Amino acid sequence: MNSKHKRTLEAIFEKPTPANIHWDDIEKLFKNLGATIKEGSGSRLAVELHGVRAYFHRPHPEKETDKGALASVRRFLENAGVTPC
C-alpha cells in the first residue's frame, strides 16, 4: 500500500469524521486492497472485498464524500477486516 492509500485509510478511521475525503481516493483504496467494483445504474457502485459486499453512491456534483457515506465506508472496511495499522 503506498503512502497516499495509507493516508486515505487513516483519514477514513479518523475521529471526528472528516468531510474532505475525495471519493476517487476511496475508490483507488478499494482497488488497491483487491476489491472488485461493479458499476450500477447512475452513480451506484457494488463493492466486494474479502467476501463482504456493500453498495455506495458516488457523490455528485461534489468530489468530497459526506460524513454519512464515510461512516458506511468505515463499517464496510471493518467488516472486511481492514483497519489502519
PyMOL Python script that loads the backbone (N, CA, C, O; Angstrom):
from pymol import cmd

cmd.read_pdbstr("""\
ATOM      1  N   MET A   1       0.850  -1.166   0.000  1.00  0.00           N
ATOM      2  CA  MET A   1       0.000   0.000   0.000  1.00  0.00           C
ATOM      3  C   MET A   1       0.900   1.234   0.000  1.00  0.00           C
ATOM      4  O   MET A   1       1.784   1.364   0.847  1.00  0.00           O
ATOM      5  N   ASN A   2       0.673   2.134  -0.948  1.00  0.00           N
ATOM      6  CA  ASN A   2       1.515   3.325  -0.984  1.00  0.00           C
ATOM      7  C   ASN A   2       1.055   4.341   0.066  1.00  0.00           C
ATOM      8  O   ASN A   2       0.014   4.164   0.698  1.00  0.00           O
ATOM      9  N   SER A   3       1.835   5.398   0.243  1.00  0.00           N
ATOM     10  CA  SER A   3       1.558   6.360   1.313  1.00  0.00           C
ATOM     11  C   SER A   3       0.235   7.100   1.101  1.00  0.00           C
ATOM     12  O   SER A   3      -0.431   7.457   2.072  1.00  0.00           O
ATOM     13  N   LYS A   4      -0.146   7.332  -0.140  1.00  0.00           N
ATOM     14  CA  LYS A   4      -1.422   8.007  -0.428  1.00  0.00           C
ATOM     15  C   LYS A   4      -2.596   7.145   0.040  1.00  0.00           C
ATOM     16  O   LYS A   4      -3.525   7.651   0.669  1.00  0.00           O
ATOM     17  N   HIS A   5      -2.558   5.845  -0.264  1.00  0.00           N
ATOM     18  CA  HIS A   5      -3.625   4.945   0.165  1.00  0.00           C
ATOM     19  C   HIS A   5      -3.652   4.826   1.688  1.00  0.00           C
ATOM     20  O   HIS A   5      -4.720   4.758   2.297  1.00  0.00           O
ATOM     21  N   LYS A   6      -2.485   4.802   2.284  1.00  0.00           N
ATOM     22  CA  LYS A   6      -2.409   4.692   3.742  1.00  0.00           C
ATOM     23  C   LYS A   6      -3.010   5.931   4.401  1.00  0.00           C
ATOM     24  O   LYS A   6      -3.724   5.815   5.397  1.00  0.00           O
ATOM     25  N   ARG A   7      -2.730   7.110   3.858  1.00  0.00           N
ATOM     26  CA  ARG A   7      -3.301   8.352   4.396  1.00  0.00           C
ATOM     27  C   ARG A   7      -4.818   8.355   4.251  1.00  0.00           C
ATOM     28  O   ARG A   7      -5.530   8.797   5.153  1.00  0.00           O
ATOM     29  N   THR A   8      -5.315   7.858   3.110  1.00  0.00           N
ATOM     30  CA  THR A   8      -6.762   7.791   2.897  1.00  0.00           C
ATOM     31  C   THR A   8      -7.400   6.856   3.918  1.00  0.00           C
ATOM     32  O   THR A   8      -8.421   7.197   4.516  1.00  0.00           O
ATOM     33  N   LEU A   9      -6.810   5.685   4.120  1.00  0.00           N
ATOM     34  CA  LEU A   9      -7.336   4.725   5.089  1.00  0.00           C
ATOM     35  C   LEU A   9      -7.352   5.327   6.499  1.00  0.00           C
ATOM     36  O   LEU A   9      -8.339   5.188   7.221  1.00  0.00           O
ATOM     37  N   GLU A  10      -6.274   5.985   6.885  1.00  0.00           N
ATOM     38  CA  GLU A  10      -6.209   6.602   8.208  1.00  0.00           C
ATOM     39  C   GLU A  10      -7.263   7.698   8.355  1.00  0.00           C
ATOM     40  O   GLU A  10      -7.870   7.839   9.416  1.00  0.00           O
ATOM     41  N   ALA A  11      -7.480   8.474   7.291  1.00  0.00           N
ATOM     42  CA  ALA A  11      -8.481   9.547   7.335  1.00  0.00           C
ATOM     43  C   ALA A  11      -9.895   8.983   7.483  1.00  0.00           C
ATOM     44  O   ALA A  11     -10.728   9.571   8.173  1.00  0.00           O
ATOM     45  N   ILE A  12     -10.167   7.849   6.840  1.00  0.00           N
ATOM     46  CA  ILE A  12     -11.492   7.227   6.938  1.00  0.00           C
ATOM     47  C   ILE A  12     -11.802   6.844   8.383  1.00  0.00           C
ATOM     48  O   ILE A  12     -12.954   6.925   8.809  1.00  0.00           O
ATOM     49  N   PHE A  13     -10.790   6.429   9.138  1.00  0.00           N
ATOM     50  CA  PHE A  13     -10.994   5.980  10.509  1.00  0.00           C
ATOM     51  C   PHE A  13     -10.765   7.092  11.537  1.00  0.00           C
ATOM     52  O   PHE A  13     -10.838   6.839  12.739  1.00  0.00           O
ATOM     53  N   GLU A  14     -10.493   8.307  11.086  1.00  0.00           N
ATOM     54  CA  GLU A  14     -10.245   9.435  11.972  1.00  0.00           C
ATOM     55  C   GLU A  14     -11.506   9.810  12.742  1.00  0.00           C
ATOM     56  O   GLU A  14     -12.615   9.703  12.219  1.00  0.00           O
ATOM     57  N   LYS A  15     -11.333  10.245  13.975  1.00  0.00           N
ATOM     58  CA  LYS A  15     -12.434  10.780  14.783  1.00  0.00           C
ATOM     59  C   LYS A  15     -12.050  12.184  15.199  1.00  0.00           C
ATOM     60  O   LYS A  15     -10.940  12.353  15.703  1.00  0.00           O
ATOM     61  N   PRO A  16     -12.855  13.183  15.034  1.00  0.00           N
ATOM     62  CA  PRO A  16     -14.164  13.174  14.387  1.00  0.00           C
ATOM     63  C   PRO A  16     -14.038  12.926  12.889  1.00  0.00           C
ATOM     64  O   PRO A  16     -12.988  13.156  12.288  1.00  0.00           O
ATOM     65  N   THR A  17     -15.115  12.460  12.312  1.00  0.00           N
ATOM     66  CA  THR A  17     -15.137  12.100  10.898  1.00  0.00           C
ATOM     67  C   THR A  17     -14.867  13.333  10.031  1.00  0.00           C
ATOM     68  O   THR A  17     -15.579  14.331  10.136  1.00  0.00           O
ATOM     69  N   PRO A  18     -13.838  13.266   9.173  1.00  0.00           N
ATOM     70  CA  PRO A  18     -13.552  14.404   8.289  1.00  0.00           C
ATOM     71  C   PRO A  18     -14.581  14.496   7.157  1.00  0.00           C
ATOM     72  O   PRO A  18     -15.268  13.522   6.847  1.00  0.00           O
ATOM     73  N   ALA A  19     -14.672  15.662   6.557  1.00  0.00           N
ATOM     74  CA  ALA A  19     -15.631  15.862   5.465  1.00  0.00           C
ATOM     75  C   ALA A  19     -14.928  16.273   4.181  1.00  0.00           C
ATOM     76  O   ALA A  19     -15.547  16.874   3.303  1.00  0.00           O
ATOM     77  N   ASN A  20     -13.645  15.959   4.059  1.00  0.00           N
ATOM     78  CA  ASN A  20     -12.892  16.429   2.892  1.00  0.00           C
ATOM     79  C   ASN A  20     -12.179  15.313   2.131  1.00  0.00           C
ATOM     80  O   ASN A  20     -11.201  15.580   1.433  1.00  0.00           O
ATOM     81  N   ILE A  21     -12.646  14.073   2.249  1.00  0.00           N
ATOM     82  CA  ILE A  21     -12.008  12.959   1.540  1.00  0.00           C
ATOM     83  C   ILE A  21     -12.674  12.811   0.178  1.00  0.00           C
ATOM     84  O   ILE A  21     -13.894  12.676   0.084  1.00  0.00           O
ATOM     85  N   HIS A  22     -11.865  12.838  -0.872  1.00  0.00           N
ATOM     86  CA  HIS A  22     -12.389  12.701  -2.229  1.00  0.00           C
ATOM     87  C   HIS A  22     -12.803  11.255  -2.492  1.00  0.00           C
ATOM     88  O   HIS A  22     -12.105  10.318  -2.106  1.00  0.00           O
ATOM     89  N   TRP A  23     -13.944  11.090  -3.154  1.00  0.00           N
ATOM     90  CA  TRP A  23     -14.442   9.750  -3.449  1.00  0.00           C
ATOM     91  C   TRP A  23     -13.462   8.979  -4.331  1.00  0.00           C
ATOM     92  O   TRP A  23     -13.302   7.770  -4.162  1.00  0.00           O
ATOM     93  N   ASP A  24     -12.809   9.657  -5.265  1.00  0.00           N
ATOM     94  CA  ASP A  24     -11.826   8.983  -6.135  1.00  0.00           C
ATOM     95  C   ASP A  24     -10.727   8.304  -5.315  1.00  0.00           C
ATOM     96  O   ASP A  24     -10.276   7.211  -5.657  1.00  0.00           O
ATOM     97  N   ASP A  25     -10.300   8.958  -4.230  1.00  0.00           N
ATOM     98  CA  ASP A  25      -9.264   8.370  -3.377  1.00  0.00           C
ATOM     99  C   ASP A  25      -9.778   7.112  -2.685  1.00  0.00           C
ATOM    100  O   ASP A  25      -9.027   6.153  -2.504  1.00  0.00           O
ATOM    101  N   ILE A  26     -11.050   7.108  -2.298  1.00  0.00           N
ATOM    102  CA  ILE A  26     -11.640   5.930  -1.665  1.00  0.00           C
ATOM    103  C   ILE A  26     -11.726   4.780  -2.666  1.00  0.00           C
ATOM    104  O   ILE A  26     -11.404   3.639  -2.334  1.00  0.00           O
ATOM    105  N   GLU A  27     -12.159   5.080  -3.889  1.00  0.00           N
ATOM    106  CA  GLU A  27     -12.223   4.030  -4.922  1.00  0.00           C
ATOM    107  C   GLU A  27     -10.839   3.463  -5.213  1.00  0.00           C
ATOM    108  O   GLU A  27     -10.692   2.251  -5.374  1.00  0.00           O
ATOM    109  N   LYS A  28      -9.834   4.309  -5.283  1.00  0.00           N
ATOM    110  CA  LYS A  28      -8.465   3.838  -5.524  1.00  0.00           C
ATOM    111  C   LYS A  28      -7.989   2.955  -4.379  1.00  0.00           C
ATOM    112  O   LYS A  28      -7.291   1.966  -4.604  1.00  0.00           O
ATOM    113  N   LEU A  29      -8.366   3.313  -3.141  1.00  0.00           N
ATOM    114  CA  LEU A  29      -8.025   2.487  -1.989  1.00  0.00           C
ATOM    115  C   LEU A  29      -8.693   1.121  -2.095  1.00  0.00           C
ATOM    116  O   LEU A  29      -8.049   0.096  -1.872  1.00  0.00           O
ATOM    117  N   PHE A  30      -9.995   1.100  -2.438  1.00  0.00           N
ATOM    118  CA  PHE A  30     -10.697  -0.175  -2.615  1.00  0.00           C
ATOM    119  C   PHE A  30      -9.956  -1.065  -3.617  1.00  0.00           C
ATOM    120  O   PHE A  30      -9.714  -2.243  -3.355  1.00  0.00           O
ATOM    121  N   LYS A  31      -9.605  -0.491  -4.756  1.00  0.00           N
ATOM    122  CA  LYS A  31      -8.916  -1.265  -5.802  1.00  0.00           C
ATOM    123  C   LYS A  31      -7.567  -1.768  -5.317  1.00  0.00           C
ATOM    124  O   LYS A  31      -7.191  -2.906  -5.597  1.00  0.00           O
ATOM    125  N   ASN A  32      -6.833  -0.926  -4.589  1.00  0.00           N
ATOM    126  CA  ASN A  32      -5.533  -1.324  -4.071  1.00  0.00           C
ATOM    127  C   ASN A  32      -5.646  -2.460  -3.074  1.00  0.00           C
ATOM    128  O   ASN A  32      -4.746  -3.293  -2.975  1.00  0.00           O
ATOM    129  N   LEU A  33      -6.752  -2.502  -2.333  1.00  0.00           N
ATOM    130  CA  LEU A  33      -6.969  -3.571  -1.356  1.00  0.00           C
ATOM    131  C   LEU A  33      -7.448  -4.866  -2.009  1.00  0.00           C
ATOM    132  O   LEU A  33      -7.555  -5.896  -1.344  1.00  0.00           O
ATOM    133  N   GLY A  34      -7.739  -4.814  -3.318  1.00  0.00           N
ATOM    134  CA  GLY A  34      -8.159  -6.011  -4.038  1.00  0.00           C
ATOM    135  C   GLY A  34      -9.662  -6.141  -4.217  1.00  0.00           C
ATOM    136  O   GLY A  34     -10.150  -7.212  -4.580  1.00  0.00           O
ATOM    137  N   ALA A  35     -10.391  -5.085  -3.973  1.00  0.00           N
ATOM    138  CA  ALA A  35     -11.847  -5.130  -4.110  1.00  0.00           C
ATOM    139  C   ALA A  35     -12.254  -5.175  -5.578  1.00  0.00           C
ATOM    140  O   ALA A  35     -11.559  -4.654  -6.450  1.00  0.00           O
ATOM    141  N   THR A  36     -13.394  -5.807  -5.829  1.00  0.00           N
ATOM    142  CA  THR A  36     -13.989  -5.740  -7.159  1.00  0.00           C
ATOM    143  C   THR A  36     -15.094  -4.698  -7.095  1.00  0.00           C
ATOM    144  O   THR A  36     -15.883  -4.661  -6.152  1.00  0.00           O
ATOM    145  N   ILE A  37     -15.133  -3.860  -8.112  1.00  0.00           N
ATOM    146  CA  ILE A  37     -16.112  -2.781  -8.172  1.00  0.00           C
ATOM    147  C   ILE A  37     -16.924  -2.952  -9.436  1.00  0.00           C
ATOM    148  O   ILE A  37     -16.378  -3.024 -10.537  1.00  0.00           O
ATOM    149  N   LYS A  38     -18.232  -3.018  -9.268  1.00  0.00           N
ATOM    150  CA  LYS A  38     -19.132  -3.132 -10.413  1.00  0.00           C
ATOM    151  C   LYS A  38     -20.002  -1.892 -10.484  1.00  0.00           C
ATOM    152  O   LYS A  38     -20.606  -1.467  -9.499  1.00  0.00           O
ATOM    153  N   GLU A  39     -20.045  -1.330 -11.677  1.00  0.00           N
ATOM    154  CA  GLU A  39     -20.859  -0.139 -11.904  1.00  0.00           C
ATOM    155  C   GLU A  39     -22.327  -0.510 -11.961  1.00  0.00           C
ATOM    156  O   GLU A  39     -22.707  -1.484 -12.610  1.00  0.00           O
ATOM    157  N   GLY A  40     -23.141   0.264 -11.287  1.00  0.00           N
ATOM    158  CA  GLY A  40     -24.575   0.079 -11.359  1.00  0.00           C
ATOM    159  C   GLY A  40     -25.182   1.211 -12.171  1.00  0.00           C
ATOM    160  O   GLY A  40     -24.481   1.902 -12.910  1.00  0.00           O
ATOM    161  N   SER A  41     -26.462   1.392 -12.034  1.00  0.00           N
ATOM    162  CA  SER A  41     -27.106   2.477 -12.763  1.00  0.00           C
ATOM    163  C   SER A  41     -26.820   3.809 -12.065  1.00  0.00           C
ATOM    164  O   SER A  41     -26.724   3.875 -10.839  1.00  0.00           O
ATOM    165  N   GLY A  42     -26.689   4.846 -12.852  1.00  0.00           N
ATOM    166  CA  GLY A  42     -26.395   6.161 -12.299  1.00  0.00           C
ATOM    167  C   GLY A  42     -25.046   6.186 -11.623  1.00  0.00           C
ATOM    168  O   GLY A  42     -24.033   5.823 -12.219  1.00  0.00           O
ATOM    169  N   SER A  43     -25.036   6.616 -10.375  1.00  0.00           N
ATOM    170  CA  SER A  43     -23.776   6.717  -9.634  1.00  0.00           C
ATOM    171  C   SER A  43     -23.591   5.557  -8.658  1.00  0.00           C
ATOM    172  O   SER A  43     -22.740   5.626  -7.771  1.00  0.00           O
ATOM    173  N   ARG A  44     -24.365   4.515  -8.811  1.00  0.00           N
ATOM    174  CA  ARG A  44     -24.337   3.387  -7.882  1.00  0.00           C
ATOM    175  C   ARG A  44     -23.161   2.443  -8.175  1.00  0.00           C
ATOM    176  O   ARG A  44     -22.836   2.171  -9.330  1.00  0.00           O
ATOM    177  N   LEU A  45     -22.535   1.952  -7.093  1.00  0.00           N
ATOM    178  CA  LEU A  45     -21.426   1.004  -7.193  1.00  0.00           C
ATOM    179  C   LEU A  45     -21.658  -0.163  -6.246  1.00  0.00           C
ATOM    180  O   LEU A  45     -22.139   0.023  -5.129  1.00  0.00           O
ATOM    181  N   ALA A  46     -21.320  -1.355  -6.690  1.00  0.00           N
ATOM    182  CA  ALA A  46     -21.286  -2.527  -5.821  1.00  0.00           C
ATOM    183  C   ALA A  46     -19.813  -2.844  -5.595  1.00  0.00           C
ATOM    184  O   ALA A  46     -19.057  -3.032  -6.548  1.00  0.00           O
ATOM    185  N   VAL A  47     -19.415  -2.900  -4.338  1.00  0.00           N
ATOM    186  CA  VAL A  47     -18.023  -3.150  -3.990  1.00  0.00           C
ATOM    187  C   VAL A  47     -17.958  -4.421  -3.160  1.00  0.00           C
ATOM    188  O   VAL A  47     -18.704  -4.580  -2.194  1.00  0.00           O
ATOM    189  N   GLU A  48     -17.053  -5.333  -3.544  1.00  0.00           N
ATOM    190  CA  GLU A  48     -16.875  -6.564  -2.783  1.00  0.00           C
ATOM    191  C   GLU A  48     -15.406  -6.705  -2.400  1.00  0.00           C
ATOM    192  O   GLU A  48     -14.510  -6.575  -3.234  1.00  0.00           O
ATOM    193  N   LEU A  49     -15.188  -6.975  -1.118  1.00  0.00           N
ATOM    194  CA  LEU A  49     -13.835  -7.117  -0.587  1.00  0.00           C
ATOM    195  C   LEU A  49     -13.846  -8.204   0.477  1.00  0.00           C
ATOM    196  O   LEU A  49     -14.596  -8.108   1.449  1.00  0.00           O
ATOM    197  N   HIS A  50     -13.033  -9.228   0.311  1.00  0.00           N
ATOM    198  CA  HIS A  50     -12.917 -10.343   1.263  1.00  0.00           C
ATOM    199  C   HIS A  50     -14.274 -10.961   1.577  1.00  0.00           C
ATOM    200  O   HIS A  50     -14.548 -11.317   2.723  1.00  0.00           O
ATOM    201  N   GLY A  51     -15.109 -11.085   0.576  1.00  0.00           N
ATOM    202  CA  GLY A  51     -16.407 -11.720   0.743  1.00  0.00           C
ATOM    203  C   GLY A  51     -17.490 -10.823   1.302  1.00  0.00           C
ATOM    204  O   GLY A  51     -18.618 -11.273   1.504  1.00  0.00           O
ATOM    205  N   VAL A  52     -17.176  -9.569   1.556  1.00  0.00           N
ATOM    206  CA  VAL A  52     -18.148  -8.610   2.083  1.00  0.00           C
ATOM    207  C   VAL A  52     -18.554  -7.681   0.942  1.00  0.00           C
ATOM    208  O   VAL A  52     -17.702  -7.142   0.235  1.00  0.00           O
ATOM    209  N   ARG A  53     -19.851  -7.500   0.771  1.00  0.00           N
ATOM    210  CA  ARG A  53     -20.356  -6.650  -0.314  1.00  0.00           C
ATOM    211  C   ARG A  53     -21.090  -5.445   0.277  1.00  0.00           C
ATOM    212  O   ARG A  53     -21.799  -5.548   1.278  1.00  0.00           O
ATOM    213  N   ALA A  54     -20.894  -4.302  -0.379  1.00  0.00           N
ATOM    214  CA  ALA A  54     -21.585  -3.075   0.021  1.00  0.00           C
ATOM    215  C   ALA A  54     -21.930  -2.283  -1.230  1.00  0.00           C
ATOM    216  O   ALA A  54     -21.308  -2.441  -2.281  1.00  0.00           O
ATOM    217  N   TYR A  55     -22.921  -1.441  -1.094  1.00  0.00           N
ATOM    218  CA  TYR A  55     -23.362  -0.591  -2.203  1.00  0.00           C
ATOM    219  C   TYR A  55     -23.179   0.860  -1.795  1.00  0.00           C
ATOM    220  O   TYR A  55     -23.547   1.269  -0.694  1.00  0.00           O
ATOM    221  N   PHE A  56     -22.608   1.619  -2.698  1.00  0.00           N
ATOM    222  CA  PHE A  56     -22.348   3.033  -2.453  1.00  0.00           C
ATOM    223  C   PHE A  56     -22.826   3.855  -3.644  1.00  0.00           C
ATOM    224  O   PHE A  56     -23.027   3.332  -4.740  1.00  0.00           O
ATOM    225  N   HIS A  57     -23.002   5.140  -3.408  1.00  0.00           N
ATOM    226  CA  HIS A  57     -23.315   6.092  -4.468  1.00  0.00           C
ATOM    227  C   HIS A  57     -22.181   7.106  -4.517  1.00  0.00           C
ATOM    228  O   HIS A  57     -21.797   7.679  -3.497  1.00  0.00           O
ATOM    229  N   ARG A  58     -21.648   7.319  -5.722  1.00  0.00           N
ATOM    230  CA  ARG A  58     -20.624   8.352  -5.871  1.00  0.00           C
ATOM    231  C   ARG A  58     -21.275   9.711  -5.586  1.00  0.00           C
ATOM    232  O   ARG A  58     -22.395   9.977  -6.023  1.00  0.00           O
ATOM    233  N   PRO A  59     -20.562  10.562  -4.852  1.00  0.00           N
ATOM    234  CA  PRO A  59     -21.114  11.897  -4.605  1.00  0.00           C
ATOM    235  C   PRO A  59     -21.074  12.725  -5.890  1.00  0.00           C
ATOM    236  O   PRO A  59     -20.127  12.640  -6.672  1.00  0.00           O
ATOM    237  N   HIS A  60     -22.100  13.510  -6.086  1.00  0.00           N
ATOM    238  CA  HIS A  60     -22.110  14.419  -7.228  1.00  0.00           C
ATOM    239  C   HIS A  60     -23.025  15.575  -6.910  1.00  0.00           C
ATOM    240  O   HIS A  60     -24.032  15.348  -6.239  1.00  0.00           O
ATOM    241  N   PRO A  61     -22.774  16.744  -7.318  1.00  0.00           N
ATOM    242  CA  PRO A  61     -21.669  17.169  -8.183  1.00  0.00           C
ATOM    243  C   PRO A  61     -20.356  17.373  -7.426  1.00  0.00           C
ATOM    244  O   PRO A  61     -19.323  17.621  -8.047  1.00  0.00           O
ATOM    245  N   GLU A  62     -20.381  17.271  -6.084  1.00  0.00           N
ATOM    246  CA  GLU A  62     -19.146  17.447  -5.320  1.00  0.00           C
ATOM    247  C   GLU A  62     -18.202  16.270  -5.519  1.00  0.00           C
ATOM    248  O   GLU A  62     -18.594  15.210  -6.008  1.00  0.00           O
ATOM    249  N   LYS A  63     -16.954  16.480  -5.130  1.00  0.00           N
ATOM    250  CA  LYS A  63     -15.967  15.405  -5.190  1.00  0.00           C
ATOM    251  C   LYS A  63     -15.765  14.779  -3.808  1.00  0.00           C
ATOM    252  O   LYS A  63     -15.319  13.637  -3.695  1.00  0.00           O
ATOM    253  N   GLU A  64     -16.100  15.547  -2.750  1.00  0.00           N
ATOM    254  CA  GLU A  64     -15.878  15.081  -1.388  1.00  0.00           C
ATOM    255  C   GLU A  64     -17.006  14.163  -0.934  1.00  0.00           C
ATOM    256  O   GLU A  64     -18.162  14.326  -1.324  1.00  0.00           O
ATOM    257  N   THR A  65     -16.641  13.204  -0.108  1.00  0.00           N
ATOM    258  CA  THR A  65     -17.591  12.246   0.448  1.00  0.00           C
ATOM    259  C   THR A  65     -18.175  12.819   1.732  1.00  0.00           C
ATOM    260  O   THR A  65     -17.435  13.314   2.582  1.00  0.00           O
ATOM    261  N   ASP A  66     -19.505  12.755   1.883  1.00  0.00           N
ATOM    262  CA  ASP A  66     -20.103  13.298   3.105  1.00  0.00           C
ATOM    263  C   ASP A  66     -19.857  12.358   4.282  1.00  0.00           C
ATOM    264  O   ASP A  66     -19.448  11.211   4.103  1.00  0.00           O
ATOM    265  N   LYS A  67     -20.113  12.864   5.482  1.00  0.00           N
ATOM    266  CA  LYS A  67     -19.788  12.103   6.699  1.00  0.00           C
ATOM    267  C   LYS A  67     -20.605  10.819   6.821  1.00  0.00           C
ATOM    268  O   LYS A  67     -20.099   9.815   7.322  1.00  0.00           O
ATOM    269  N   GLY A  68     -21.850  10.834   6.375  1.00  0.00           N
ATOM    270  CA  GLY A  68     -22.677   9.625   6.442  1.00  0.00           C
ATOM    271  C   GLY A  68     -22.135   8.528   5.541  1.00  0.00           C
ATOM    272  O   GLY A  68     -22.057   7.369   5.949  1.00  0.00           O
ATOM    273  N   ALA A  69     -21.762   8.884   4.323  1.00  0.00           N
ATOM    274  CA  ALA A  69     -21.196   7.905   3.398  1.00  0.00           C
ATOM    275  C   ALA A  69     -19.852   7.406   3.908  1.00  0.00           C
ATOM    276  O   ALA A  69     -19.513   6.234   3.743  1.00  0.00           O
ATOM    277  N   LEU A  70     -19.094   8.297   4.526  1.00  0.00           N
ATOM    278  CA  LEU A  70     -17.794   7.901   5.066  1.00  0.00           C
ATOM    279  C   LEU A  70     -17.958   6.907   6.223  1.00  0.00           C
ATOM    280  O   LEU A  70     -17.146   5.994   6.374  1.00  0.00           O
ATOM    281  N   ALA A  71     -18.989   7.080   7.027  1.00  0.00           N
ATOM    282  CA  ALA A  71     -19.273   6.119   8.100  1.00  0.00           C
ATOM    283  C   ALA A  71     -19.612   4.756   7.501  1.00  0.00           C
ATOM    284  O   ALA A  71     -19.221   3.727   8.053  1.00  0.00           O
ATOM    285  N   SER A  72     -20.337   4.732   6.374  1.00  0.00           N
ATOM    286  CA  SER A  72     -20.653   3.466   5.695  1.00  0.00           C
ATOM    287  C   SER A  72     -19.391   2.815   5.147  1.00  0.00           C
ATOM    288  O   SER A  72     -19.234   1.596   5.228  1.00  0.00           O
ATOM    289  N   VAL A  73     -18.503   3.610   4.598  1.00  0.00           N
ATOM    290  CA  VAL A  73     -17.230   3.089   4.078  1.00  0.00           C
ATOM    291  C   VAL A  73     -16.425   2.489   5.232  1.00  0.00           C
ATOM    292  O   VAL A  73     -15.847   1.412   5.090  1.00  0.00           O
ATOM    293  N   ARG A  74     -16.387   3.178   6.364  1.00  0.00           N
ATOM    294  CA  ARG A  74     -15.654   2.679   7.533  1.00  0.00           C
ATOM    295  C   ARG A  74     -16.221   1.333   7.995  1.00  0.00           C
ATOM    296  O   ARG A  74     -15.463   0.401   8.262  1.00  0.00           O
ATOM    297  N   ARG A  75     -17.544   1.230   8.090  1.00  0.00           N
ATOM    298  CA  ARG A  75     -18.185  -0.028   8.503  1.00  0.00           C
ATOM    299  C   ARG A  75     -17.866  -1.152   7.524  1.00  0.00           C
ATOM    300  O   ARG A  75     -17.564  -2.274   7.930  1.00  0.00           O
ATOM    301  N   PHE A  76     -17.936  -0.839   6.223  1.00  0.00           N
ATOM    302  CA  PHE A  76     -17.625  -1.828   5.193  1.00  0.00           C
ATOM    303  C   PHE A  76     -16.196  -2.344   5.358  1.00  0.00           C
ATOM    304  O   PHE A  76     -15.965  -3.553   5.335  1.00  0.00           O
ATOM    305  N   LEU A  77     -15.249  -1.442   5.523  1.00  0.00           N
ATOM    306  CA  LEU A  77     -13.853  -1.846   5.672  1.00  0.00           C
ATOM    307  C   LEU A  77     -13.651  -2.671   6.949  1.00  0.00           C
ATOM    308  O   LEU A  77     -12.926  -3.666   6.933  1.00  0.00           O
ATOM    309  N   GLU A  78     -14.283  -2.266   8.043  1.00  0.00           N
ATOM    310  CA  GLU A  78     -14.174  -3.032   9.286  1.00  0.00           C
ATOM    311  C   GLU A  78     -14.720  -4.442   9.111  1.00  0.00           C
ATOM    312  O   GLU A  78     -14.106  -5.412   9.557  1.00  0.00           O
ATOM    313  N   ASN A  79     -15.882  -4.555   8.456  1.00  0.00           N
ATOM    314  CA  ASN A  79     -16.488  -5.871   8.222  1.00  0.00           C
ATOM    315  C   ASN A  79     -15.614  -6.744   7.321  1.00  0.00           C
ATOM    316  O   ASN A  79     -15.632  -7.971   7.428  1.00  0.00           O
ATOM    317  N   ALA A  80     -14.851  -6.102   6.434  1.00  0.00           N
ATOM    318  CA  ALA A  80     -13.959  -6.837   5.535  1.00  0.00           C
ATOM    319  C   ALA A  80     -12.603  -7.115   6.187  1.00  0.00           C
ATOM    320  O   ALA A  80     -11.729  -7.728   5.574  1.00  0.00           O
ATOM    321  N   GLY A  81     -12.432  -6.659   7.436  1.00  0.00           N
ATOM    322  CA  GLY A  81     -11.184  -6.926   8.156  1.00  0.00           C
ATOM    323  C   GLY A  81     -10.063  -5.962   7.852  1.00  0.00           C
ATOM    324  O   GLY A  81      -8.894  -6.289   8.051  1.00  0.00           O
ATOM    325  N   VAL A  82     -10.402  -4.763   7.367  1.00  0.00           N
ATOM    326  CA  VAL A  82      -9.388  -3.775   7.023  1.00  0.00           C
ATOM    327  C   VAL A  82      -9.477  -2.623   8.011  1.00  0.00           C
ATOM    328  O   VAL A  82     -10.513  -1.970   8.130  1.00  0.00           O
ATOM    329  N   THR A  83      -8.379  -2.381   8.718  1.00  0.00           N
ATOM    330  CA  THR A  83      -8.263  -1.232   9.620  1.00  0.00           C
ATOM    331  C   THR A  83      -6.871  -0.667   9.479  1.00  0.00           C
ATOM    332  O   THR A  83      -5.964  -1.376   9.042  1.00  0.00           O
ATOM    333  N   PRO A  84      -6.670   0.606   9.842  1.00  0.00           N
ATOM    334  CA  PRO A  84      -5.311   1.146   9.772  1.00  0.00           C
ATOM    335  C   PRO A  84      -4.440   0.505  10.851  1.00  0.00           C
ATOM    336  O   PRO A  84      -4.914   0.211  11.948  1.00  0.00           O
ATOM    337  N   CYS A  85      -3.185   0.295  10.536  1.00  0.00           N
ATOM    338  CA  CYS A  85      -2.264  -0.347  11.497  1.00  0.00           C
ATOM    339  C   CYS A  85      -1.628   0.663  12.401  1.00  0.00           C
ATOM    340  O   CYS A  85      -0.830   0.302  13.266  1.00  0.00           O
TER     341      CYS A  85
END
""", "prot")
cmd.dss("prot")
cmd.show_as("cartoon", "prot")
cmd.util.cbc("prot")
cmd.orient("prot")
